[in-house]
């Protein structure tokens, strides 16, 4: 994971330098989600010694975003009560397999997307819309 230096805030210039060509996908996804009133909030977390972006709709955390070498990662968390709804979204089979194989984090199951291009945006939007709809 990148963005480990507390004094270097992840602004557009920094993200473009770190992501290279993938920055265009980052911008496109942000544009699509901001249109749904989703906001990006960057914070430095001392426990993980890295900058992470909490992506929220109103006060609900939709997913966490982190920057890696050559890609960015989105991590959605679902509790036992609502993770079964993922199977009804018509997601790509490889996404479902990865979801089933992730280890539980406490009581939560993770759904992780590693983004290198725009090919997963439709599935990401389905999952984001589902997460927003949960009570």
C-alpha atoms as one frame of an Amber mdcrd trajectory, in Angstrom:
protein
   0.000   0.000   0.000   1.188   3.512  -0.795   0.504   6.905   0.856   2.410
   6.102   4.038   3.834   9.567   4.715   1.611  11.575   7.036   2.810  14.937
   5.739   1.986  14.174   2.075  -1.761  14.663   1.584  -3.346  12.671  -1.260
  -4.345  15.523  -3.578  -4.895  15.150  -7.329  -1.225  15.724  -8.168   0.014
  13.125  -5.691  -2.594  10.577  -6.801  -1.789  11.152 -10.478   1.921  10.576
  -9.805   1.248   7.376  -7.862  -1.434   5.880 -10.110  -0.132   6.915 -13.536
  -2.577   5.849 -16.263  -4.932   4.370 -13.645  -5.574   7.911 -12.376  -8.028
   8.414 -15.265 -10.078   5.477 -13.960  -9.860   6.894 -10.439 -11.249  10.224
 -11.668 -14.003   8.567 -13.711 -15.195   6.450 -10.795 -15.129   9.448  -8.465
 -17.176  11.459 -10.975 -19.800   8.689 -11.227 -20.101   8.276  -7.470 -20.104
  11.973  -6.608 -23.108  12.245  -8.959 -24.881   9.920  -6.465 -24.052  12.308
  -3.570 -21.206  10.098  -2.392 -18.268  11.954  -0.829 -14.590  11.075  -0.512
 -12.932  11.827   2.850  -9.164  11.295   3.115  -7.599  10.768   6.543  -4.267
   9.565   7.821  -4.730   6.617  10.172  -2.004   6.120  12.750  -2.937   2.487
  13.414  -2.206   1.504   9.810   0.334   4.272   9.192  -1.306   5.218   5.887
  -3.800   7.520   4.203  -7.172   5.901   3.513 -10.261   7.343   1.932 -13.588
   6.733   3.620 -16.235   6.963   0.911 -19.601   7.933   2.393 -23.216   8.532
   1.540 -24.591  10.874   4.185 -23.157   9.327   7.378 -22.962   5.767   6.046
 -19.578   4.388   5.019 -20.025   2.844   1.584 -16.444   1.580   1.152 -12.802
   2.273   1.985 -10.354   3.241  -0.752  -6.593   2.690  -0.659  -3.821   3.409
  -3.163  -1.430   0.665  -4.300   1.352   0.415  -6.857  -0.444   0.436 -10.223
  -4.003   0.195  -8.909  -6.424   1.376  -6.248  -8.473  -0.869  -4.018 -12.072
  -0.536  -2.840 -13.128  -2.548   0.203 -16.797  -2.895   1.086 -17.770  -4.447
   4.439 -20.985  -6.410   4.970 -22.282  -7.932   8.173 -23.814 -11.376   8.450
 -27.329  -9.994   8.122 -26.858  -8.239   4.794 -23.983  -9.883   2.914 -26.308
 -12.462   1.316 -27.854  -9.678  -0.785 -24.610  -9.545  -2.767 -25.641 -12.753
  -4.524 -28.737 -11.056  -5.965 -26.841  -8.239  -7.699 -25.777 -10.183 -10.793
 -22.078  -9.542 -10.252 -19.316 -11.152 -12.268 -18.628 -14.717 -11.093 -14.979
 -13.971 -10.216 -16.117 -11.223  -7.830 -18.494 -13.623  -6.077 -15.757 -16.283
  -5.750 -13.341 -13.758  -4.229 -16.071 -12.568  -1.881 -16.748 -16.108  -0.693
 -13.039 -16.749  -0.114 -12.286 -13.660   1.962 -11.675 -14.157   5.653 -14.074
 -12.574   8.075 -12.876  -9.369   9.708 -14.607  -9.543  13.056 -18.236 -10.053
  12.063 -17.779  -8.552   8.606 -17.192 -10.070   5.193 -15.151  -8.008   2.729
 -15.900  -7.440  -0.940 -12.728  -6.135  -2.572 -12.209  -4.582  -5.996  -8.700
  -3.958  -7.351  -9.121  -1.260  -9.981  -6.711  -0.990 -12.898  -9.216   0.243
 -15.512 -12.935   1.018 -15.946 -14.069  -2.568 -16.584 -15.564  -3.154 -13.095
 -17.453   0.120 -12.731 -20.881  -1.378 -13.429 -20.418  -3.963 -10.669 -18.975
  -1.355  -8.292 -21.998   0.873  -8.794 -24.358  -2.054  -8.134 -22.575  -2.838
  -4.872 -22.446   0.841  -3.853 -26.169   1.252  -4.547 -26.904  -1.894  -2.519
 -24.765  -0.676   0.386 -26.533   2.715   0.351 -29.926   0.992   0.400 -29.147
  -0.950   3.602 -30.535   0.271   6.899
